[in-house]
Amino acid sequence: MSFEHPSTDGVTIREVEREIMSRRTTHEELSHDLEVMDAMLDFLGHPEDSFRIIHITGTNGKGSTARMAEAICRAYGMRTGLYTSPHLEKINERIAVDGQQLSDDDFIDTWMQIKDFVALVDHKMEVDGKAPMSYFQILTAMAVWKFSDAPVDVAIFEVGMGGRWDATNALNGDAAVIGPIDMDHMEWLGDTVEKIAAEKSGIIKHESTVIIGAQPHEEKVMPILKEVAVSEHASLIRDGEEMEVISRTPAVGGQLVTLRTPGGTYEDVPVAKFGEHQAHNALAALAAAETVIPVAGQLTADVVSEALGGVKIPGRIEQVRNSPTIIVDGGHNVNAAESLRAVIEENYNFEQLVGVVAVMGDKQVEEYLGTLEPILSNIIVTENSWRDRVMPAEELEKIAVRVFGCDRVTRVDNLPDAIQGAVNMVDADDELGVGYGHGVLICGSFVTAGDARTLLKEKANPELALPKVQRVAGKAQDGETGDRFKDGDEDIVSEVFGETFGDFGVKQVPFEGDATSSDTADQLRNKEQHNGAEND
């Protein structure tokens, strides 16, 4: 397929991002049909037919499974496309080719190539009395077009939310991976696990291969998934039946696992992530990769080991700093909290772990905090940058007090100061001054995780060279709260937090070329994050 690339001279990534972000979110008008995406694929000439597809849904583990499956396929010499959500720091993260996210120029170029098609679809929808393309639908179309243009051999698509009516479900997956199904997004997907399972089962396509992960509600969920698979004449591979995690041993930086799939048994495979749940994610990813890699029988164990041993999954129980240990996790539901707690109990030996928590207002917050309560010595409740949906710190404080008691709860309304307060707290109790056994856990939302990763970017920080007594006393170079983070990229930090964190000590930088827009940085981020930031 050939296409004359339009000029991108003078167009910036921020202008493109703003143009796409100005669109409605899919949730605003959930139409329960795929007509918009079908129309776009028709106009594009169905570029998705040029590559094989692994399609992944589930309440938790989609992103990890997607990255693992992509790594295995790429290690086997296949050219890969990867479409994931949400992004933690930059929109480009969502679309990757051969393991590399799109550069700014590539992202702009892809948008310029499909922009006119978007206008055609919008016009068609207007004539039919329907809503124009949403933000997530446009990004999905961009991914499909880029993967075809690359071209890739296989593309891995992570569902945005649910499955049946998700934009990605306009594609016909060769393999459909359904991870653990639990309660989340009930206002859109249903208020029972059965209803949620029915929505997620919608990604099962005719004569595809269905890979079903370990299910926390197996008795309620499995009959639904199996019925759909049978009706679609799909091959069924179930965790604990046709595939299994035979053994797992914690190791430095992750674990060693032995996995059995329909292809064979893979012994002592290194997985570069902690936790039993990641062993099961690796199992599902391996079974999916076996489906699309053109090899008869078992894959080469050394190639699989190389792939899984090098997978990095940002924002998922990710250790971003040492001394003290700082862990960032974007999980936001009870199932994710259970996995997080299990990883920390199995792989860390904390004498003191201070939680910094900011959550969204539509989550099972008390249950989430209750799951983490046994591993946290104290909790600092705060707010992230998504002002439209974040639970106010005052409200979160009331819930936290019910779970932890008054003495263990502190409220700090902005995230940078909350992180600094947690670091000060563990520094004060660290008698040896080396950070061993003392840590900070920042969690509650992918937005919280993304904000924290931006703030905690590794930079040369003169404060860290100061004696411990000065750090604990807060006698940094200028003595201001939040100094620990002031060495980060000021433009990045201010774009993320805008005027919300005006006392953070960084200059306030507006978006470039904002003469025609009254949106603040926070408002733009709210729009952009809403259609995918709190995915399943």
N, C-alpha and C positions, 0 to 999 in steps of 0.2 A: 504494500500500500504506500503510495507516494503522496506527499502533501507539501505544498509550498508554504514555508514557515513565514508568518506575518512578522513585520518589524516590531521589535520590542523596545526600540530606542526611547529613552526617557521615561519608561514605565518602571515604577518601583514595586517591590514586593509588598510594601505597605498599602499602596494604592490598589493592587489586585486583591489583597486580603480584605481591605475595607469594602471593595465592590461586592465580593462574595458574601461577606459578613452582613451586609445590609439586607440580605435575603431573609425571608421568613425561616423559622426552624420547622422541621418536619412535624414536631409535636404540636405546633400551633393549630394546624388543620390536618389532623390525622385522617386521611381520606380513605384508608383501607382499600387502596387499589395501587397497582404499579403502573398505571397508564402513563404517568410522566416519564418514568425511566424507560418504559417500553418505547415511547415516542422518541426519546433521545437516542436509544440504541438503533432504532430504525433509521433516523437521520444520519447517524454515524456509519451506517452500513454494517452493523453488528460486528465490531472489532473483537468482541469477546470470544468469537468463534475461532480465533487464531491461536488460542492457548488453552491449556488445561487449567482447571480451577479447583482449589481446596477452599471450602466455605465453612466458617467456624462461628458457632454461637454457644451460648451458655451464660449463666449468671456470673461466673468467675472463671478466670483462667484463659479467656479467649486470646488476649494479647500474647501471653507467654507461649501458648500452644502454636499460635501463628508464627512467632519468631523462630521457634524450634523447627517447625515443619519447613519453613523457608531455608533455614540454615542447612538442613539435611539435603534438600533438593539442590541447593547451590553447591554444596560440597561434592555432589555427584556430577557436577559439570553442567547442570541445567541453568539456563538464564531465568532469573526469578523476578517477580513483582510482588510487593507486599503492601497491603492497604490496611491500616490499623487506625484505631481511635480510642481515646482522645489523644491529642498531642499534649505534651507536658509544658513545652516552652515555645515551640515554633511550629507553625502550620505545616511546613515542609516535611515534618516527621511522619506525617500520615501516609505518604507515598514514597516508596523506595524501589529502586531497581538494582539488582545484584547486591543487595545488602547496604546500599548507599542511598540515604534520603535525597530527594531532589534538591539541587542547588536553587538559589533564588532565581537565577536566569532560566533554569529548566521549568520551574513552577510557573513563572510568568509566561514562558513560551507555550506551555501546555494550555494555560488559560486563554491565551490569544487565539490558539488554534480552535478551541471549541466555543468561543464566545458567541460567534454568529449562530451556531447550532442551538445554544441556550436561548437566544432571541427567537428562533423559529419555534422551539418547544413552547416558550412563553406565549407566543402569539396563538398557537394552536390551542393551548389551555384556555386562553382568554375567549376565543371563539366558542369553545365548549362550555364556558361558564365555570371553569375550574381554576384553582390556584396555580401560580407560576412555579418554576423549579425552586426547591428549597436549597439551603446552604449545603446540607449533607448530600443531597442528590447531585449537585454540581460537582462536589469533590469526588463522589463515586464515579461520575462520568469522566472526570479528568484522569482518574486512576486507570480506568478501562482504556481510554484513548492512549495514554502514555505507555501502558504495558504493550499495547498492540504496535505502537510506533517504535518501541525499543529494538526489536520485538523480544518478548519473553517466551519461554517454553511453558512455564507454569506460573500462575498467580494465586496468592493466598489472600483471601478477603475475610476480614473480621466484620461480623455484623455490628451495626451501630447500636440497635436496641431491638430485642425480641427476635424476629426472624421473618415471619410470614409477610409483613408489610414493610419490612426494611428495604431501603433502596438497593442494597446488595442482592436482594432476592430476585431481582430481574435477571440475574445470571444463573446459568445451569451448572452447578458444581458437580465435578466428577466424584469428589469425596465431600460428604457433609459430616462435620465434626460437631457433636453436641456435648459440651462440657457439663459440669455440675449445674443443676437447676434448683434455684432456691427463691425465696421471696425478695423481690426487688422491682422497682418501677410498677408497683401495683396499680397506680392510677391509669396506666396505659395498657398494661399486659394482663391485668386480672388480679383478683384478690386471693387466689388459691394457687398452689403449685401445679395443680392439674390444668388450670387455665393458662398459666405461664408456659407449661410444657407444650400445650397445644399450639401456642404461638411460635415457640422455638422449633417445633417439629415441621413447621412450614418450609424449612430450607431443604427438606428431603426431596430429592428429585427422582424422576422415573429412571430405574435401573442404575442408580448411583450406588456408591459404597457409603454406608452410614457407620460412623465410628462414635460410639457412645461411651463417655467417660463415667467414672464412678459417681453414683447418684446418692446424695444424702437422703432423698425421699424416694428410694427405689420402688417401693411397693405402689406408690401413687403415680410415679412418673413413667416407669418402664412399660407398663401396658399401653400407654398412649403412644410412646415413641415406636414401640414394636408394631402396633396396629398400622401406623402410617407407613412404616418401612415395608411391611408386607403388602399393603395396598399399592405401593409404588414399585413393587418387584425389586426392591433394593437389597443389596447384600448387607448383612448385619454383623458388625464386629463390636462386641461388648466388653468393657473392662470387667475382669473377673470371670469371663467365659472364654471367648475366642482370643482374648489378649489379657495379660496380667503383669503386674509388678511382682516379680518373684522375690526379690530382696533389695534392700537399700541400706547403705552404710554411710553415715555422715563423714565428710572429708573436708580438708581445708578448702574454703571457697565454694563448697557445694556438697556433692555426694556421689557415691558410686552406686549404680543401680544395675540390676539384671532384669531384662525385659523379655517377655515372650509375646510375639505377634503371630499372625497367620503365616508370615514369612519365615519365622524361625526364632531362635533364642539368642539374645545379645547379652553377653556376660560382662560385668564390671565396666559398664559404660559411664564415663564421667559426665555429670550434669552440673553446670556452673551456677546452680541456684540451690538454696536450702529448701527443705520442707518436703513432706510426703506428697503434698498436692502437686509439687513440681515434678516429682517422679511420675505421677499419673498424667500430667500434662505432656511430659516427654514421651510416654507410652502412646498417647493419642496422636501426637505429632508424627511419631515413627510409623504408626499404622497408616496414617494419611499419606505420608511420603511414599510408602510402599505401593500405594494405590496409583500414584501418578508417575513414578520413576520407571522408565522402560527397562526394567531388569527382571528376569525370571527368578523367582525364589528369593532367598534371603539377601539383604543388602550386605555390603562389606562392612564388618564390624569396626575396622579401623577408621573408615570414612565417617560412619555414624558417630563414633567417639570424638573424632576431631570436630565435627559439627556441633554436637551438643555440649562439648567441653568449652566452646568459645562463645556461646550465646549470652548476650547482655540484654537485660530487660529493665530499662529505666523505670523508676517509680514503683517497682514491685519488690517490697522488702529489700530495698537497696541501701547498702551502707555507703554513705557519701563522705564521711569524715572519720578520722581517728583522733583519740585523745582530746576530748572525750569521743567515744563512739556515737555517731549520729546516723540513725536509720530513718529512711523515708519510705512510706508506703501509701499508695493511693486507694487501697481497698476501702469500701464504704458500707459494706453490709455485714451481717452477722457471720456468714460463711467465710468471708474474707478475714474477719477478725479472729475467727477460730484458727485459720491457717497461720495468721501472723503470730498469734500466741504460741502455737505449737512450734513454729520455727525458732522463736526466741528461747523457749524453754529447752529445746533440744540442742541448740547450737551456741548459745551465749551463757555466760555465768555472771549475770549482773547482780551486784549488791544493791545498786540503786539505778532505777530507770525512770526518768521523768518524761511523761507524755506531753506533747504539744498537739492539741486536737482542735481542728475546725471542720465542721460537718455541714451538710446541706439540710435544709429544714424538712425535707420530705422523706427522711430515712428513719430506720428503727434505731434511734439514737440511744435510748436507755439500754436496749439489748446489746448494742454494739459496745458501749462503754462497760457494761457488766461482763462481757467476755474478756475484755482487756484488764479489768480491775485487779486480778491476782498478780499480774506481772509489773504493774506500775506502782512505784512508791509515792509519786505525786503526779498531779495532772494540772497543766496550764491550759485553760480554755481560751480560745481566741477566734478570729475570723479570717477567712482568706479573701482573695480579691474579687470573687464573684458576688457582688453586693445584692444582686437580684434574688439569689437563691440561698445564700449562706445563712445558717441559723445565727441570729444575734448572740454575741458572747454572753450577754446577760441571761438569755433563755437557756443557753447551753450550760451555764454555770449552775442553774437551779437543778437541772437533770443530773449533772455531775455530782452535786452535793448529795443527792439521794443515793447515788451509787458508791461514792468514795467517802462521804462524810466531809464536814466543813474543813477540818484540819489539813486535808490532802488536796484541796482544790484552790487554785489561784486563777483569777481572771485578768488577762491582759488583752485589751481590745484589738491591738494590731499585731500581725504575725511576726514582723521583724523583732519587735520588743519581746514577744513571747518566746521566740527562739533564744534570744540573748538571755532572757531570764532563766530559761531552762539550763543553758550552758553555765551561767553564773551559779545556779543551784548545785549542779554536780561538781563544778570546780571547788566550791566552798567545802564540800564534803569529801573531796579527794585528797586525803592526807599525804599520799605519795607524790601527787602532782603529775602522774603519768597517764591517768585516764582509765587504767585497768579496772574493770568491774563497775564503771560508771558510764551511763549512756543517756542519750536523748532519743525518743521516738516521736517523729512528726507524722501524723496520720489523720485519717478521717475522710479524705476526698482526693480525687486525682488533681483537682485544682490546688488543694493544699500542698500536695506533693510537688506539683509543677512550680508553684510559688517558692517553695523551700529550695528546690534544686537551683532556681535562678539566684536566690539569695546566697546560696552556699557554694557557688562556683569556685573552684580552686583558683585562688589568686595569691600572689605574694602579699602577706599581711604582716607589717612590722609589729603589730601588737602581739603576735604569737611569739616573738623573740623576747618579750618582756618577762621578768620573773613572775612566778605564779602569784605572789602576794599582790603585785600591782594589777594583774588581771582580775583577781577575785575582788579587789577593792574598787575595781572600775576605773583605775587611774591610767587609762589609755592616753594616747597622744592629745586628744582634744576633750576627753572626759565625757563624751556624749553617749547616751544610750544607743545601742545598736552599732557601736564602732566595729565589732567583730565582722560586720558585713560591709563596711563602707568601701572596701577595696574592690568590690565587684564592679562589673561594667555598669556605670551609672545610667547610661541610656537604656540598657535592658531592664534594669530594676525599675526605673521610673516609668517605662512603658507598661510594665506589668501592673504596677501599683498606682500609678498616676498620683493625684493629689490625696488619695486616701491615706498614704503614708508620708505625708508632707514633713513630718518631724523625724523622718528616717535619716536625714542628713545628706540626701542626694538631691541634685538639681532636678527640677520638674521639666521634662522634655516633651512637648506635644508631638503628635504624629506628623510626619512630613506632609506638606501639601494639604493641610487641613482647612484651607480657607473656605471651602464650601460645606464643611461638616461641623456640626456643633457637638458631636459625640466626644465625651471625655475618653481617656484611655481605658478607664474601668468599664464604661458603657460598651465600648467596642469589644473588650474582652468578654463582657457578659454575653453579647450577641454570639460571638465566635464560640465560646465554650458551651453554650446551652445545647447546641445540636451535636452532642457527642461527649462532652466532658465527663458526664456521669453515666457512661455506658454500663451495660450489665456487669 
